[in-house]
């Protein structure tokens, strides 16, 4: 069996390659993927071979995604063929193999697969908000409005953070943060950035 998978084969180059799908072991699940989530900041850093990455090529990334169980190992009992599942830290590939501990069944048929695909990465933003233990009326600021930051803004708004400040150089991301519940947004490269935050 073959699969297609995205690899960064050298700095600045991504390729869609065909490769073999290995046999699964007794505790693994083979999932035919419907969607995988791209985290632009991390993947940009990797393809540019920036200092905060492993800088080893070829590499294949992935965070989370959703698909349908194609096959299960002999000891897997929580999912069966045909179940729609979340895949934790799979790759950008047409098929992923993960252990049953890295698979979660999507129980609610009303949730669109494209929305379900974001659950795991959204939970990372939620985890940060929970660690803050924000109480109603306490202020909060999110620095960076990539995927995690945008989710954190939404969770902080739902937690009653006030004022809720969102910070990013990109004006479109700042507008999105306002649309999703931020009270104020600022460009961190502006010369009066620190004073603007203090004033709020």
KACOR-V989605 format. One record per helix or strand. SS is the DSSP state (a for helix, b for strand). FROM is the first residue (numbers start at 1). TO is the last residue. If there is no record, write none. Layout:
BEGIN
[[SS	FROM	TO] [SS	FROM	TO]]
END
This chain:
BEGIN
[[b	2	10] [b	13	20] [b	28	36] [a	40	47] [b	59	59] [b	64	72] [b	84	88] [b	93	93] [b	95	99] [a	100	102] [b	103	105] [a	113	116] [a	119	132] [b	140	143] [a	147	158] [b	164	167] [a	171	179] [b	184	186] [a	193	199]]
END
